[in-house]
């Protein structure tokens, strides 16, 4: 299982998605004094070292949770390559959708707060995870073709 390169790609993708639950996606600075941050749970105002919830984003939380769950499930489906390929494609679509939803929240906060936006490295994690999942998909499809070609020889 772990000796397959696609498992490593899926594992790295799962690590990147799990880091989203820790790191903020972006920061908003309003009038050089108020600082807001976008986490997976929503937008929070930072004042005196405490975070106060301003806008909650339950869809983003659910979407990142589903992506992480599918990624982890897909790692352990190494014996069922066709299902693993379908889950990988579905997961790529979910990752791109989560990226769009996160940028929607950033755009909405930018317009409502009139703030300057500073993106963090974590904002690119869904895109990098989608690329890694695509690379895993290619490895899985190569394995599937190899197994089918060996079945023809018999």
C-alpha positions as CSV (number, residue, x, y, z in Angstrom):
1,X,0.0,0.0,0.0
2,X,2.5,2.7,1.1
3,X,5.0,1.5,-1.6
4,X,2.8,2.9,-4.3
5,X,3.5,6.5,-5.3
6,X,-0.1,7.3,-5.6
7,X,-0.6,6.5,-1.9
8,X,2.1,9.0,-1.0
9,X,0.4,11.6,-3.2
10,X,-3.0,11.0,-1.5
11,X,-1.3,11.1,1.9
12,X,0.4,14.4,1.1
13,X,-2.9,15.8,-0.1
14,X,-4.6,14.7,3.1
15,X,-1.9,16.5,5.1
16,X,-2.3,19.7,3.2
17,X,-6.1,19.6,3.7
18,X,-5.7,18.9,7.4
19,X,-3.3,21.9,7.7
20,X,-6.2,24.1,6.6
21,X,-7.9,23.2,9.9
22,X,-5.0,24.8,11.7
23,X,-3.8,27.7,9.6
24,X,-5.7,30.8,8.5
25,X,-6.6,31.2,4.8
26,X,-6.3,35.0,4.6
27,X,-6.0,38.1,6.7
28,X,-7.9,41.4,6.3
29,X,-6.5,44.7,7.5
30,X,-9.1,47.5,7.9
31,X,-7.8,51.1,8.4
32,X,-4.4,49.8,9.6
33,X,-5.9,49.0,12.9
34,X,-8.5,46.2,12.7
35,X,-7.3,42.7,11.8
36,X,-9.7,40.0,10.6
37,X,-8.7,36.5,9.6
38,X,-10.5,33.8,7.6
39,X,-10.3,30.4,9.0
40,X,-12.1,27.3,7.9
41,X,-14.9,28.1,10.4
42,X,-15.4,31.7,9.3
43,X,-14.1,35.2,9.6
44,X,-12.8,36.3,13.0
45,X,-11.8,39.7,14.4
46,X,-8.5,39.8,16.2
47,X,-8.6,42.2,19.1
48,X,-6.2,42.1,22.1
49,X,-5.1,38.5,21.2
50,X,-8.6,37.1,21.2
51,X,-10.6,35.9,18.2
52,X,-14.2,37.0,18.0
53,X,-16.5,35.4,15.4
54,X,-17.9,37.9,12.8
55,X,-19.1,35.6,10.0
56,X,-19.5,31.8,10.3
57,X,-18.9,29.6,7.3
58,X,-20.5,26.2,7.9
59,X,-20.4,25.1,4.2
60,X,-16.7,25.6,4.1
61,X,-16.2,23.6,7.2
62,X,-18.3,20.7,6.0
63,X,-16.7,20.8,2.6
64,X,-13.1,20.6,4.0
65,X,-14.3,17.8,6.3
66,X,-15.7,15.8,3.4
67,X,-12.6,16.3,1.4
68,X,-10.4,15.1,4.2
69,X,-12.6,12.1,4.8
70,X,-12.7,11.1,1.1
71,X,-8.9,11.5,0.9
72,X,-8.3,9.2,3.8
73,X,-10.9,6.6,2.6
74,X,-9.3,6.7,-0.8
75,X,-5.9,5.8,0.6
76,X,-7.3,2.5,2.1
77,X,-9.1,1.5,-1.1
78,X,-5.9,0.4,-2.8
79,X,-7.5,-3.0,-3.7
80,X,-10.5,-1.4,-5.5
81,X,-8.7,0.8,-8.0
82,X,-11.8,1.7,-10.0
83,X,-13.6,3.1,-7.0
84,X,-10.3,4.8,-5.9
85,X,-10.1,6.6,-9.3
86,X,-13.7,7.7,-9.1
87,X,-13.3,9.0,-5.5
88,X,-10.1,10.9,-6.6
89,X,-11.9,12.7,-9.5
90,X,-14.8,13.5,-7.2
91,X,-12.4,14.8,-4.6
92,X,-10.6,17.0,-7.1
93,X,-13.9,18.6,-8.0
94,X,-14.7,19.2,-4.3
95,X,-11.2,20.7,-3.8
96,X,-11.7,23.1,-6.6
97,X,-15.2,23.9,-5.3
98,X,-13.8,24.6,-1.9
99,X,-11.2,26.9,-3.4
100,X,-14.0,28.8,-5.1
101,X,-16.0,29.0,-1.9
102,X,-13.1,30.2,0.1
103,X,-12.4,33.0,-2.4
104,X,-16.1,33.8,-2.4
105,X,-15.9,34.4,1.4
106,X,-12.7,36.4,0.9
107,X,-14.3,38.6,-1.8
108,X,-17.4,39.1,0.3
109,X,-15.4,40.1,3.3
110,X,-13.3,42.4,1.1
111,X,-16.4,44.2,-0.1
112,X,-18.2,44.4,3.3
113,X,-15.2,45.5,5.3
114,X,-13.4,47.6,2.8
115,X,-10.1,45.9,3.8
116,X,-6.9,45.0,2.1
117,X,-6.5,41.3,1.7
118,X,-3.3,39.3,2.5
119,X,-3.4,35.7,1.4
120,X,-1.6,33.1,3.4
121,X,0.2,30.0,2.1
122,X,-2.8,27.9,3.3
123,X,-5.0,29.6,0.6
124,X,-3.2,27.6,-2.0
125,X,-3.4,24.2,-0.2
126,X,-6.7,23.1,-1.9
127,X,-5.1,23.7,-5.3
128,X,-1.9,21.9,-4.5
129,X,-3.9,19.1,-3.0
130,X,-6.0,18.9,-6.2
131,X,-2.8,18.6,-8.2
132,X,-1.4,15.9,-5.9
133,X,-4.7,14.0,-6.2
134,X,-4.6,14.2,-9.9
135,X,-1.1,12.8,-9.9
136,X,-2.4,10.0,-7.7
137,X,-5.2,9.4,-10.2
138,X,-2.7,9.1,-13.0
139,X,-0.7,6.5,-11.0
140,X,-3.9,4.5,-10.2
141,X,-4.9,4.5,-13.8
142,X,-1.4,3.2,-14.8
143,X,-1.7,0.4,-12.3
144,X,-5.2,-0.4,-13.6
145,X,-3.9,-0.6,-17.2
146,X,-1.0,-2.7,-16.1
147,X,-3.3,-5.2,-14.3
148,X,-5.6,-5.4,-17.3
149,X,-2.7,-6.0,-19.7
150,X,-1.4,-8.8,-17.5
151,X,-4.9,-10.3,-17.5
152,X,-4.9,-10.4,-21.3
153,X,-1.6,-12.3,-21.4
154,X,-3.0,-15.2,-19.3
